[in-house]
């Protein structure tokens, strides 16, 4: 029987592990086969506090993991395949391990929806990004494209419009899905323009992004568009499938919180992008991880006291 099991090895899960370990709760982190969260897809990180110079995303996660391990957290590098939220909570892993816990912190994050193109994976972090707030700074006075037509895409475009030389929004339709206020802001921005009825067939570049290959969905004609960066903004999918029917979620699958980090099941706490669809930053995820660990510690004390 474990005091705390933490699901997820990104900024939220690792920060929760550090706080729980320092509280002498011997947390077990089931970090997944692809640990580290979305920062593993990022190259230079300049907006995480404490680093005078930019730090590589994977290096930041490796250092945070080592810190958690040093203070007493244990790790299982497997995916959880089943979670039963009775008492005690039971997590089953890929290898068939069955782990019981008094408290559970869900920090499984969210995954950016991708286009699934060959050049996308090859050039991720080398001109391809899923986060303008994270990476926009590196495209000052350069030309970028944003793929998408919803509020997320226009939020990215508006942010980039104040940094980049020009922003071209590529959308597969001739009208946007975004809210009217977001459309009005984007249409009025002098650095933003739109290419309608266009889908990205591939992302081009040798080492770094140099352009995109486009197809017009109405004429079926192909063309190439030069760009220095491609921001994919077609949404995120919260990693909450394990908890369907057990934890309350919104219509998009994000966990609902009662207050702070508390879910609808007593003793189950949530942290990071698994519930946060607004900020989605490493530093906010880390903050949520701290909150969840402290909430879990206090809850465990109330159960034994």
C-alpha positions as a Python dict, from the first residue, in 0.01 Angstrom:
ca = {
    (1, 'X'): (0, 0, 0),
    (2, 'X'): (145, 334, -112),
    (3, 'X'): (65, 667, 47),
    (4, 'X'): (65, 851, -286),
    (5, 'X'): (82, 730, -643),
    (6, 'X'): (139, 997, -907),
    (7, 'X'): (34, 929, -1265),
    (8, 'X'): (246, 1128, -1508),
    (9, 'X'): (609, 1233, -1539),
    (10, 'X'): (582, 1586, -1679),
    (11, 'X'): (630, 1914, -1487),
    (12, 'X'): (313, 1864, -1282),
    (13, 'X'): (383, 1505, -1183),
    (14, 'X'): (750, 1561, -1106),
    (15, 'X'): (682, 1870, -897),
    (16, 'X'): (415, 1680, -705),
    (17, 'X'): (671, 1404, -649),
    (18, 'X'): (928, 1649, -510),
    (19, 'X'): (680, 1796, -262),
    (20, 'X'): (537, 1459, -162),
    (21, 'X'): (883, 1309, -114),
    (22, 'X'): (998, 1599, 100),
    (23, 'X'): (686, 1545, 312),
    (24, 'X'): (814, 1191, 379),
    (25, 'X'): (527, 1029, 186),
    (26, 'X'): (748, 808, -37),
    (27, 'X'): (557, 878, -360),
    (28, 'X'): (560, 638, -650),
    (29, 'X'): (556, 803, -994),
    (30, 'X'): (416, 599, -1281),
    (31, 'X'): (574, 817, -1544),
    (32, 'X'): (470, 632, -1858),
    (33, 'X'): (674, 493, -2142),
    (34, 'X'): (713, 843, -2291),
    (35, 'X'): (793, 1038, -1976),
    (36, 'X'): (859, 1410, -1957),
    (37, 'X'): (542, 1556, -2106),
    (38, 'X'): (523, 1803, -2391),
    (39, 'X'): (858, 1959, -2302),
    (40, 'X'): (1018, 1652, -2455),
    (41, 'X'): (903, 1795, -2791),
    (42, 'X'): (1057, 2135, -2719),
    (43, 'X'): (1411, 2249, -2786),
    (44, 'X'): (1504, 2576, -2614),
    (45, 'X'): (1300, 2689, -2312),
    (46, 'X'): (1351, 3052, -2209),
    (47, 'X'): (1042, 3118, -1996),
    (48, 'X'): (1100, 2873, -1710),
    (49, 'X'): (1229, 3055, -1399),
    (50, 'X'): (1574, 2989, -1266),
    (51, 'X'): (1776, 2960, -1586),
    (52, 'X'): (1983, 3259, -1695),
    (53, 'X'): (2040, 3092, -2030),
    (54, 'X'): (1788, 2891, -2230),
    (55, 'X'): (1757, 2526, -2131),
    (56, 'X'): (1661, 2237, -2357),
    (57, 'X'): (1318, 2096, -2277),
    (58, 'X'): (1437, 1734, -2233),
    (59, 'X'): (1728, 1851, -2016),
    (60, 'X'): (1490, 2046, -1793),
    (61, 'X'): (1273, 1738, -1745),
    (62, 'X'): (1572, 1514, -1680),
    (63, 'X'): (1703, 1750, -1414),
    (64, 'X'): (1361, 1773, -1249),
    (65, 'X'): (1329, 1394, -1247),
    (66, 'X'): (1672, 1358, -1087),
    (67, 'X'): (1573, 1611, -823),
    (68, 'X'): (1256, 1414, -744),
    (69, 'X'): (1455, 1092, -727),
    (70, 'X'): (1718, 1247, -501),
    (71, 'X'): (1460, 1352, -243),
    (72, 'X'): (1302, 1008, -235),
    (73, 'X'): (1051, 959, -516),
    (74, 'X'): (1040, 620, -688),
    (75, 'X'): (962, 568, -1054),
    (76, 'X'): (802, 309, -1278),
    (77, 'X'): (865, 375, -1647),
    (78, 'X'): (550, 210, -1775),
    (79, 'X'): (206, 322, -1879),
    (80, 'X'): (-89, 267, -1650),
    (81, 'X'): (-344, 49, -1827),
    (82, 'X'): (-624, 51, -1571),
    (83, 'X'): (-724, 262, -1271),
    (84, 'X'): (-993, 154, -1025),
    (85, 'X'): (-1104, 435, -797),
    (86, 'X'): (-1253, 235, -513),
    (87, 'X'): (-1086, 213, -172),
    (88, 'X'): (-798, 162, -186),
    (89, 'X'): (-721, 305, -530),
    (90, 'X'): (-567, 43, -759),
    (91, 'X'): (-343, 116, -1059),
    (92, 'X'): (-248, -160, -1300),
    (93, 'X'): (55, -115, -1526),
    (94, 'X'): (152, -259, -1864),
    (95, 'X'): (354, -537, -1707),
    (96, 'X'): (64, -640, -1486),
    (97, 'X'): (184, -478, -1164),
    (98, 'X'): (-108, -398, -936),
    (99, 'X'): (-36, -101, -710),
    (100, 'X'): (-260, 11, -425),
    (101, 'X'): (-262, 370, -301),
    (102, 'X'): (-428, 576, -31),
    (103, 'X'): (-414, 891, -244),
    (104, 'X'): (-377, 946, -616),
    (105, 'X'): (-249, 1247, -810),
    (106, 'X'): (-351, 1254, -1175),
    (107, 'X'): (-93, 1447, -1379),
    (108, 'X'): (-127, 1271, -1712),
    (109, 'X'): (-130, 1595, -1910),
    (110, 'X'): (-267, 1659, -2255),
    (111, 'X'): (-135, 1582, -2600),
    (112, 'X'): (-130, 1835, -2881),
    (113, 'X'): (-323, 1720, -3184),
    (114, 'X'): (-83, 1690, -3475),
    (115, 'X'): (-122, 1682, -3851),
    (116, 'X'): (48, 1344, -3887),
    (117, 'X'): (284, 1455, -4163),
    (118, 'X'): (635, 1316, -4223),
    (119, 'X'): (802, 1655, -4192),
    (120, 'X'): (611, 1738, -3874),
    (121, 'X'): (783, 1484, -3656),
    (122, 'X'): (1119, 1530, -3827),
    (123, 'X'): (1117, 1907, -3771),
    (124, 'X'): (940, 1924, -3434),
    (125, 'X'): (1135, 2175, -3226),
    (126, 'X'): (1322, 2285, -3538),
    (127, 'X'): (1062, 2524, -3667),
    (128, 'X'): (753, 2317, -3591),
    (129, 'X'): (581, 2402, -3265),
    (130, 'X'): (250, 2348, -3086),
    (131, 'X'): (290, 2644, -2848),
    (132, 'X'): (336, 3006, -2952),
    (133, 'X'): (379, 3124, -2593),
    (134, 'X'): (664, 2874, -2554),
    (135, 'X'): (844, 2924, -2884),
    (136, 'X'): (724, 3248, -3042),
    (137, 'X'): (1020, 3444, -2906),
    (138, 'X'): (1253, 3251, -3139),
    (139, 'X'): (1066, 3382, -3445),
    (140, 'X'): (1109, 3755, -3393),
    (141, 'X'): (1085, 3943, -3722),
    (142, 'X'): (1042, 3618, -3913),
    (143, 'X'): (760, 3474, -4121),
    (144, 'X'): (545, 3201, -3967),
    (145, 'X'): (226, 3012, -4039),
    (146, 'X'): (-45, 2894, -3801),
    (147, 'X'): (-251, 2589, -3894),
    (148, 'X'): (-610, 2589, -3767),
    (149, 'X'): (-931, 2789, -3763),
    (150, 'X'): (-1059, 2786, -3406),
    (151, 'X'): (-1001, 3008, -3105),
    (152, 'X'): (-674, 2829, -3025),
    (153, 'X'): (-534, 2907, -3370),
    (154, 'X'): (-630, 3272, -3352),
    (155, 'X'): (-489, 3304, -3000),
    (156, 'X'): (-160, 3170, -3136),
    (157, 'X'): (-177, 3401, -3437),
    (158, 'X'): (-248, 3710, -3226),
    (159, 'X'): (37, 3630, -2990),
    (160, 'X'): (275, 3574, -3280),
    (161, 'X'): (149, 3884, -3459),
    (162, 'X'): (325, 4101, -3203),
    (163, 'X'): (655, 3914, -3243),
    (164, 'X'): (689, 3781, -3596),
    (165, 'X'): (727, 3978, -3918),
    (166, 'X'): (413, 3816, -4060),
    (167, 'X'): (166, 3546, -3963),
    (168, 'X'): (-29, 3346, -4219),
    (169, 'X'): (-325, 3146, -4088),
    (170, 'X'): (-387, 2836, -4298),
    (171, 'X'): (-743, 2703, -4281),
    (172, 'X'): (-909, 2420, -4468),
    (173, 'X'): (-1237, 2608, -4501),
    (174, 'X'): (-1335, 2954, -4622),
    (175, 'X'): (-1479, 3053, -4284),
    (176, 'X'): (-1334, 3027, -3935),
    (177, 'X'): (-1473, 2827, -3643),
    (178, 'X'): (-1338, 3076, -3391),
    (179, 'X'): (-1559, 3309, -3187),
    (180, 'X'): (-1653, 3640, -3349),
    (181, 'X'): (-1448, 3850, -3109),
    (182, 'X'): (-1137, 3648, -3187),
    (183, 'X'): (-1204, 3674, -3560),
    (184, 'X'): (-1249, 4051, -3536),
    (185, 'X'): (-917, 4087, -3354),
    (186, 'X'): (-732, 3868, -3601),
    (187, 'X'): (-879, 4034, -3910),
    (188, 'X'): (-785, 4376, -3772),
    (189, 'X'): (-425, 4282, -3692),
    (190, 'X'): (-187, 4425, -3954),
    (191, 'X'): (59, 4132, -3936),
    (192, 'X'): (-199, 3854, -3983),
    (193, 'X'): (-331, 3729, -4314),
    (194, 'X'): (-531, 3422, -4416),
    (195, 'X'): (-503, 3151, -4678),
    (196, 'X'): (-840, 2982, -4717),
    (197, 'X'): (-936, 2635, -4838),
    (198, 'X'): (-579, 2519, -4777),
    (199, 'X'): (-448, 2203, -4613),
    (200, 'X'): (-85, 2127, -4536),
    (201, 'X'): (38, 1828, -4733),
    (202, 'X'): (385, 1834, -4579),
    (203, 'X'): (632, 2051, -4394),
    (204, 'X'): (953, 2120, -4582),
    (205, 'X'): (1307, 2178, -4467),
    (206, 'X'): (1651, 2028, -4434),
    (207, 'X'): (1728, 2045, -4061),
    (208, 'X'): (1498, 2343, -4004),
    (209, 'X'): (1164, 2447, -4150),
    (210, 'X'): (1184, 2628, -4483),
    (211, 'X'): (826, 2602, -4606),
    (212, 'X'): (504, 2406, -4637),
    (213, 'X'): (346, 2220, -4926),
    (214, 'X'): (-20, 2317, -4957),
    (215, 'X'): (-321, 2177, -5140),
    (216, 'X'): (-628, 2382, -5221),
    (217, 'X'): (-926, 2165, -5127),
    (218, 'X'): (-1150, 2325, -5390),
    (219, 'X'): (-919, 2319, -5692),
    (220, 'X'): (-690, 2032, -5577),
    (221, 'X'): (-391, 2235, -5692),
    (222, 'X'): (-67, 2220, -5494),
    (223, 'X'): (172, 2501, -5410),
    (224, 'X'): (463, 2576, -5180),
    (225, 'X'): (466, 2856, -4927),
    (226, 'X'): (793, 2973, -4773),
    (227, 'X'): (797, 3012, -4397),
    (228, 'X'): (1038, 3002, -4106),
    (229, 'X'): (801, 2838, -3862),
    (230, 'X'): (487, 2625, -3847),
    (231, 'X'): (259, 2646, -3542),
    (232, 'X'): (9, 2362, -3532),
    (233, 'X'): (-300, 2484, -3345),
    (234, 'X'): (-572, 2227, -3402),
    (235, 'X'): (-635, 2157, -3035),
    (236, 'X'): (-526, 1931, -2753),
    (237, 'X'): (-653, 1599, -2623),
    (238, 'X'): (-639, 1553, -2244),
    (239, 'X'): (-499, 1215, -2144),
    (240, 'X'): (-801, 1112, -1939),
    (241, 'X'): (-932, 798, -2111),
    (242, 'X'): (-837, 586, -1807),
    (243, 'X'): (-1073, 783, -1587),
    (244, 'X'): (-1389, 796, -1798),
    (245, 'X'): (-1692, 704, -1595),
    (246, 'X'): (-1503, 765, -1271),
    (247, 'X'): (-1378, 1125, -1264),
    (248, 'X'): (-1591, 1418, -1373),
    (249, 'X'): (-1486, 1574, -1704),
    (250, 'X'): (-1602, 1854, -1927),
    (251, 'X'): (-1727, 1801, -2282),
    (252, 'X'): (-1368, 1797, -2412),
    (253, 'X'): (-1242, 1541, -2162),
    (254, 'X'): (-1058, 1774, -1924),
    (255, 'X'): (-1095, 1686, -1556),
    (256, 'X'): (-1327, 1906, -1354),
    (257, 'X'): (-1204, 2028, -1017),
    (258, 'X'): (-1423, 2102, -716),
    (259, 'X'): (-1165, 2344, -575),
    (260, 'X'): (-786, 2376, -588),
    (261, 'X'): (-678, 2025, -702),
    (262, 'X'): (-973, 1825, -569),
    (263, 'X'): (-1167, 1600, -808),
    (264, 'X'): (-1512, 1455, -746),
    (265, 'X'): (-1358, 1152, -571),
    (266, 'X'): (-1215, 1210, -226),
    (267, 'X'): (-844, 1132, -221),
    (268, 'X'): (-795, 1183, -595),
    (269, 'X'): (-622, 1506, -696),
    (270, 'X'): (-539, 1650, -1038),
    (271, 'X'): (-255, 1870, -1159),
    (272, 'X'): (-147, 2035, -1483),
    (273, 'X'): (-274, 2016, -1839),
    (274, 'X'): (-505, 1727, -1752),
    (275, 'X'): (-744, 1995, -1622),
    (276, 'X'): (-583, 2322, -1735),
    (277, 'X'): (-690, 2407, -2090),
    (278, 'X'): (-620, 2779, -2051),
    (279, 'X'): (-252, 2833, -1969),
    (280, 'X'): (-80, 2503, -2060),
    (281, 'X'): (267, 2617, -1950),
    (282, 'X'): (541, 2418, -1779),
    (283, 'X'): (557, 2667, -1494),
    (284, 'X'): (181, 2660, -1430),
    (285, 'X'): (182, 2280, -1449),
    (286, 'X'): (460, 2275, -1189),
    (287, 'X'): (255, 2508, -971),
    (288, 'X'): (-48, 2284, -998),
    (289, 'X'): (173, 1988, -906),
    (290, 'X'): (280, 2165, -587),
    (291, 'X'): (-84, 2238, -498),
    (292, 'X'): (-192, 1877, -558),
    (293, 'X'): (88, 1735, -344),
    (294, 'X'): (14, 1971, -56),
    (295, 'X'): (-360, 1899, -81),
    (296, 'X'): (-289, 1526, -83),
    (297, 'X'): (-56, 1555, 218),
    (298, 'X'): (-318, 1743, 420),
    (299, 'X'): (-590, 1499, 317),
    (300, 'X'): (-380, 1201, 423),
    (301, 'X'): (-313, 1368, 759),
    (302, 'X'): (-687, 1419, 809),
    (303, 'X'): (-748, 1049, 743),
    (304, 'X'): (-496, 933, 1003),
    (305, 'X'): (-549, 1207, 1255),
}
